[in-house]
Amino acid sequence: MTGSGERDQHDHGNPSPLARPGRARQQYDDLPAATRRWMVFWAVARPSLIITGLLLLHYLMPLWDRQSRSTGVSLVLGLLLVAVLLAWQIRMISTSKYPRVRAIEALSLSVPLFVFVFATAYFATAQGIPSSFSQPLNHTDALYFAVTTFSSVGFSGWEKELGMP
């Protein structure tokens, strides 16, 4: 297995056409079904593990006792991290043997990371300046707020609690 989650096939110790110089590279659709499933599995599993780690960080990272200025700096640094990661992923997609698989991995990591950056900023802001939101936010509320804000599904759950029509 290579570092990008793409697995080379071996036939009785001989490298596959993927690894032989001078031969055309196999297309994704030409790979055996088991190899394609393995590649997609790792393209989804790796970001899933990273997202699980991010979720744990979101809930366990001590974000109270922060000034609003440091929250703003943290948000900018988080967005910078997302931008750098996205630029790196785009480069990896363009140079990958199997760009579709790499694109799945890039999206399944970049989008949740973006949401987590804002959820963390919302939580830190709510802790530092409680009047920033109409009600107190805990970690789950901040994550919910970030997801609903970015998915444009609205705030129907909050409207009912606040007695809004």
ZADO-1210 file (C-alpha; in nm, 4 decimals, padded with zeros to 6 digits):
<atoms>
<atom x="00.0000" y="00.0000" z="00.0000" code="MET" pos="1"/>
<atom x="00.1273" y="00.3427" z="-00.0863" code="THR" pos="2"/>
<atom x="00.1002" y="00.6467" z="00.1366" code="GLY" pos="3"/>
<atom x="-00.2035" y="00.7788" z="-00.0501" code="SER" pos="4"/>
<atom x="-00.4166" y="00.4732" z="00.0170" code="GLY" pos="5"/>
<atom x="-00.3658" y="00.3326" z="-00.3318" code="GLU" pos="6"/>
<atom x="-00.2707" y="-00.0306" z="-00.3254" code="ARG" pos="7"/>
<atom x="-00.0498" y="-00.1922" z="-00.5885" code="ASP" pos="8"/>
<atom x="-00.1406" y="-00.5458" z="-00.6945" code="GLN" pos="9"/>
<atom x="00.1221" y="-00.8180" z="-00.6843" code="HIS" pos="10"/>
<atom x="00.1027" y="-01.1379" z="-00.8861" code="ASP" pos="11"/>
<atom x="00.3276" y="-01.4080" z="-00.7414" code="HIS" pos="12"/>
<atom x="00.5844" y="-01.1560" z="-00.6268" code="GLY" pos="13"/>
<atom x="00.5922" y="-00.9622" z="-00.9547" code="ASN" pos="14"/>
<atom x="00.4768" y="-00.6033" z="-00.9386" code="PRO" pos="15"/>
<atom x="00.1634" y="-00.5167" z="-01.1295" code="SER" pos="16"/>
<atom x="00.1558" y="-00.3013" z="-01.4411" code="PRO" pos="17"/>
<atom x="00.1092" y="-00.0077" z="-01.2030" code="LEU" pos="18"/>
<atom x="00.4649" y="-00.0469" z="-01.0784" code="ALA" pos="19"/>
<atom x="00.6416" y="-00.1418" z="-01.4043" code="ARG" pos="20"/>
<atom x="00.8232" y="00.1430" z="-01.5769" code="PRO" pos="21"/>
<atom x="00.7428" y="00.1983" z="-01.9423" code="GLY" pos="22"/>
<atom x="00.3961" y="00.0419" z="-01.9248" code="ARG" pos="23"/>
<atom x="00.0699" y="00.2283" z="-01.9287" code="ALA" pos="24"/>
<atom x="-00.0841" y="00.2859" z="-01.5920" code="ARG" pos="25"/>
<atom x="-00.4092" y="00.0995" z="-01.5209" code="GLN" pos="26"/>
<atom x="-00.7251" y="00.3045" z="-01.5025" code="GLN" pos="27"/>
<atom x="-00.9386" y="00.2831" z="-01.1900" code="TYR" pos="28"/>
<atom x="-01.2176" y="00.1013" z="-01.3761" code="ASP" pos="29"/>
<atom x="-00.9670" y="-00.1582" z="-01.5016" code="ASP" pos="30"/>
<atom x="-00.8600" y="-00.2565" z="-01.1500" code="LEU" pos="31"/>
<atom x="-01.0083" y="-00.5668" z="-00.9890" code="PRO" pos="32"/>
<atom x="-01.3227" y="-00.4993" z="-00.7865" code="ALA" pos="33"/>
<atom x="-01.1511" y="-00.5999" z="-00.4611" code="ALA" pos="34"/>
<atom x="-00.8741" y="-00.3459" z="-00.5197" code="THR" pos="35"/>
<atom x="-01.1252" y="-00.0698" z="-00.5967" code="ARG" pos="36"/>
<atom x="-01.3212" y="-00.1499" z="-00.2798" code="ARG" pos="37"/>
<atom x="-00.9996" y="-00.1452" z="-00.0748" code="TRP" pos="38"/>
<atom x="-00.8990" y="00.1913" z="-00.2179" code="MET" pos="39"/>
<atom x="-01.2402" y="00.3459" z="-00.1490" code="VAL" pos="40"/>
<atom x="-01.2449" y="00.1925" z="00.1990" code="PHE" pos="41"/>
<atom x="-00.9169" y="00.3628" z="00.2904" code="TRP" pos="42"/>
<atom x="-01.0219" y="00.6866" z="00.1214" code="ALA" pos="43"/>
<atom x="-01.3185" y="00.6963" z="00.3608" code="VAL" pos="44"/>
<atom x="-01.1641" y="00.5242" z="00.6668" code="ALA" pos="45"/>
<atom x="-00.8628" y="00.7539" z="00.7010" code="ARG" pos="46"/>
<atom x="-01.0657" y="01.0772" z="00.7129" code="PRO" pos="47"/>
<atom x="-01.3221" y="00.9063" z="00.9386" code="SER" pos="48"/>
<atom x="-01.0498" y="00.8310" z="01.1906" code="LEU" pos="49"/>
<atom x="-00.9204" y="01.1862" z="01.1660" code="ILE" pos="50"/>
<atom x="-01.2725" y="01.3274" z="01.2065" code="ILE" pos="51"/>
<atom x="-01.3209" y="01.1096" z="01.5142" code="THR" pos="52"/>
<atom x="-01.0020" y="01.2616" z="01.6553" code="GLY" pos="53"/>
<atom x="-01.1272" y="01.6116" z="01.5701" code="LEU" pos="54"/>
<atom x="-01.4568" y="01.5378" z="01.7425" code="LEU" pos="55"/>
<atom x="-01.2721" y="01.4237" z="02.0537" code="LEU" pos="56"/>
<atom x="-01.0587" y="01.7384" z="02.0436" code="LEU" pos="57"/>
<atom x="-01.3700" y="01.9530" z="02.0063" code="HIS" pos="58"/>
<atom x="-01.5243" y="01.8030" z="02.3192" code="TYR" pos="59"/>
<atom x="-01.2093" y="01.7643" z="02.5292" code="LEU" pos="60"/>
<atom x="-01.0053" y="02.0740" z="02.4421" code="MET" pos="61"/>
<atom x="-01.0241" y="02.3342" z="02.7186" code="PRO" pos="62"/>
<atom x="-01.1724" y="02.6381" z="02.5448" code="LEU" pos="63"/>
<atom x="-01.3022" y="02.8368" z="02.8388" code="TRP" pos="64"/>
<atom x="-01.1228" y="03.1374" z="02.9879" code="ASP" pos="65"/>
<atom x="-01.0410" y="03.2702" z="02.6420" code="ARG" pos="66"/>
<atom x="-01.0507" y="03.6282" z="02.5323" code="GLN" pos="67"/>
<atom x="-01.2532" y="03.7222" z="02.2254" code="SER" pos="68"/>
<atom x="-00.9341" y="03.8354" z="02.0522" code="ARG" pos="69"/>
<atom x="-00.7701" y="03.4943" z="02.0942" code="SER" pos="70"/>
<atom x="-01.0895" y="03.3311" z="01.9622" code="THR" pos="71"/>
<atom x="-01.0657" y="03.5450" z="01.6488" code="GLY" pos="72"/>
<atom x="-00.6997" y="03.4575" z="01.6049" code="VAL" pos="73"/>
<atom x="-00.7822" y="03.0889" z="01.6541" code="SER" pos="74"/>
<atom x="-01.0574" y="03.1119" z="01.3919" code="LEU" pos="75"/>
<atom x="-00.8220" y="03.2739" z="01.1401" code="VAL" pos="76"/>
<atom x="-00.5528" y="03.0126" z="01.2116" code="LEU" pos="77"/>
<atom x="-00.8092" y="02.7338" z="01.1790" code="GLY" pos="78"/>
<atom x="-00.9287" y="02.8699" z="00.8457" code="LEU" pos="79"/>
<atom x="-00.5694" y="02.9015" z="00.7322" code="LEU" pos="80"/>
<atom x="-00.5182" y="02.5351" z="00.8241" code="LEU" pos="81"/>
<atom x="-00.8264" y="02.4410" z="00.6199" code="VAL" pos="82"/>
<atom x="-00.7006" y="02.6451" z="00.3223" code="ALA" pos="83"/>
<atom x="-00.3540" y="02.4878" z="00.3356" code="VAL" pos="84"/>
<atom x="-00.5048" y="02.1399" z="00.3679" code="LEU" pos="85"/>
<atom x="-00.7385" y="02.2074" z="00.0761" code="LEU" pos="86"/>
<atom x="-00.4545" y="02.3372" z="-00.1433" code="ALA" pos="87"/>
<atom x="-00.2460" y="02.0323" z="-00.0555" code="TRP" pos="88"/>
<atom x="-00.5405" y="01.8002" z="-00.1284" code="GLN" pos="89"/>
<atom x="-00.6021" y="01.9662" z="-00.4661" code="ILE" pos="90"/>
<atom x="-00.2362" y="01.9147" z="-00.5551" code="ARG" pos="91"/>
<atom x="-00.2581" y="01.5511" z="-00.4445" code="MET" pos="92"/>
<atom x="-00.5739" y="01.4999" z="-00.6528" code="ILE" pos="93"/>
<atom x="-00.4074" y="01.6438" z="-00.9633" code="SER" pos="94"/>
<atom x="-00.1020" y="01.4178" z="-00.9288" code="THR" pos="95"/>
<atom x="-00.2808" y="01.1044" z="-00.8079" code="SER" pos="96"/>
<atom x="-00.3057" y="00.7840" z="-01.0086" code="LYS" pos="97"/>
<atom x="-00.6719" y="00.7689" z="-00.9095" code="TYR" pos="98"/>
<atom x="-00.7995" y="01.1251" z="-00.8677" code="PRO" pos="99"/>
<atom x="-01.1612" y="01.0237" z="-00.7952" code="ARG" pos="100"/>
<atom x="-01.0566" y="00.8232" z="-00.4906" code="VAL" pos="101"/>
<atom x="-00.8318" y="01.1046" z="-00.3698" code="ARG" pos="102"/>
<atom x="-01.1161" y="01.3538" z="-00.4197" code="ALA" pos="103"/>
<atom x="-01.3435" y="01.1419" z="-00.1970" code="ILE" pos="104"/>
<atom x="-01.0760" y="01.1511" z="00.0706" code="GLU" pos="105"/>
<atom x="-01.0214" y="01.5252" z="00.0310" code="ALA" pos="106"/>
<atom x="-01.3900" y="01.6115" z="00.0614" code="LEU" pos="107"/>
<atom x="-01.4523" y="01.3745" z="00.3500" code="SER" pos="108"/>
<atom x="-01.1762" y="01.5471" z="00.5447" code="LEU" pos="109"/>
<atom x="-01.1939" y="01.9128" z="00.4389" code="SER" pos="110"/>
<atom x="-01.5658" y="01.9767" z="00.4853" code="VAL" pos="111"/>
<atom x="-01.5910" y="01.8370" z="00.8412" code="PRO" pos="112"/>
<atom x="-01.2689" y="02.0134" z="00.9387" code="LEU" pos="113"/>
<atom x="-01.4184" y="02.3421" z="00.8172" code="PHE" pos="114"/>
<atom x="-01.7335" y="02.2813" z="01.0243" code="VAL" pos="115"/>
<atom x="-01.5283" y="02.1871" z="01.3326" code="PHE" pos="116"/>
<atom x="-01.3227" y="02.5062" z="01.3064" code="VAL" pos="117"/>
<atom x="-01.6393" y="02.7148" z="01.3199" code="PHE" pos="118"/>
<atom x="-01.8025" y="02.4993" z="01.5890" code="ALA" pos="119"/>
<atom x="-01.4967" y="02.5502" z="01.8064" code="THR" pos="120"/>
<atom x="-01.5028" y="02.9252" z="01.7399" code="ALA" pos="121"/>
<atom x="-01.8753" y="02.9409" z="01.8228" code="TYR" pos="122"/>
<atom x="-01.8212" y="02.7536" z="02.1476" code="PHE" pos="123"/>
<atom x="-01.5238" y="02.9694" z="02.2488" code="ALA" pos="124"/>
<atom x="-01.7169" y="03.2862" z="02.1631" code="THR" pos="125"/>
<atom x="-02.0188" y="03.1709" z="02.3645" code="ALA" pos="126"/>
<atom x="-01.7939" y="03.1021" z="02.6638" code="GLN" pos="127"/>
<atom x="-01.6018" y="03.4282" z="02.6383" code="GLY" pos="128"/>
<atom x="-01.8914" y="03.6585" z="02.5500" code="ILE" pos="129"/>
<atom x="-02.2178" y="03.4899" z="02.6577" code="PRO" pos="130"/>
<atom x="-02.4292" y="03.7692" z="02.5078" code="SER" pos="131"/>
<atom x="-02.3063" y="03.6733" z="02.1583" code="SER" pos="132"/>
<atom x="-02.5807" y="03.4116" z="02.1329" code="PHE" pos="133"/>
<atom x="-02.9416" y="03.4167" z="02.2455" code="SER" pos="134"/>
<atom x="-02.8822" y="03.1175" z="02.4705" code="GLN" pos="135"/>
<atom x="-02.5791" y="02.9451" z="02.6228" code="PRO" pos="136"/>
<atom x="-02.3945" y="02.7065" z="02.3920" code="LEU" pos="137"/>
<atom x="-02.2273" y="02.3847" z="02.4990" code="ASN" pos="138"/>
<atom x="-02.0058" y="02.1799" z="02.2649" code="HIS" pos="139"/>
<atom x="-02.2992" y="01.9970" z="02.1082" code="THR" pos="140"/>
<atom x="-02.4994" y="02.3169" z="02.0596" code="ASP" pos="141"/>
<atom x="-02.2022" y="02.4836" z="01.8920" code="ALA" pos="142"/>
<atom x="-02.1564" y="02.1861" z="01.6587" code="LEU" pos="143"/>
<atom x="-02.5299" y="02.1856" z="01.5810" code="TYR" pos="144"/>
<atom x="-02.5203" y="02.5596" z="01.5141" code="PHE" pos="145"/>
<atom x="-02.2229" y="02.5192" z="01.2769" code="ALA" pos="146"/>
<atom x="-02.3835" y="02.2307" z="01.0860" code="VAL" pos="147"/>
<atom x="-02.7197" y="02.4056" z="01.0480" code="THR" pos="148"/>
<atom x="-02.5535" y="02.7307" z="00.9468" code="THR" pos="149"/>
<atom x="-02.3422" y="02.5695" z="00.6748" code="PHE" pos="150"/>
<atom x="-02.6024" y="02.3249" z="00.5516" code="SER" pos="151"/>
<atom x="-02.8735" y="02.5939" z="00.5208" code="SER" pos="152"/>
<atom x="-03.1416" y="02.3749" z="00.6780" code="VAL" pos="153"/>
<atom x="-03.2412" y="02.6500" z="00.9170" code="GLY" pos="154"/>
<atom x="-03.2890" y="02.6690" z="01.2889" code="PHE" pos="155"/>
<atom x="-03.6320" y="02.5106" z="01.3302" code="SER" pos="156"/>
<atom x="-03.5332" y="02.3359" z="01.6550" code="GLY" pos="157"/>
<atom x="-03.4257" y="02.6661" z="01.8103" code="TRP" pos="158"/>
<atom x="-03.7299" y="02.8533" z="01.6803" code="GLU" pos="159"/>
<atom x="-03.9627" y="02.6169" z="01.8654" code="LYS" pos="160"/>
<atom x="-03.7674" y="02.6540" z="02.1910" code="GLU" pos="161"/>
<atom x="-03.7727" y="03.0339" z="02.1652" code="LEU" pos="162"/>
<atom x="-04.1459" y="03.0399" z="02.0889" code="GLY" pos="163"/>
<atom x="-04.1013" y="03.1779" z="01.7378" code="MET" pos="164"/>
<atom x="-04.3585" y="03.0929" z="01.4649" code="PRO" pos="165"/>
</atoms>
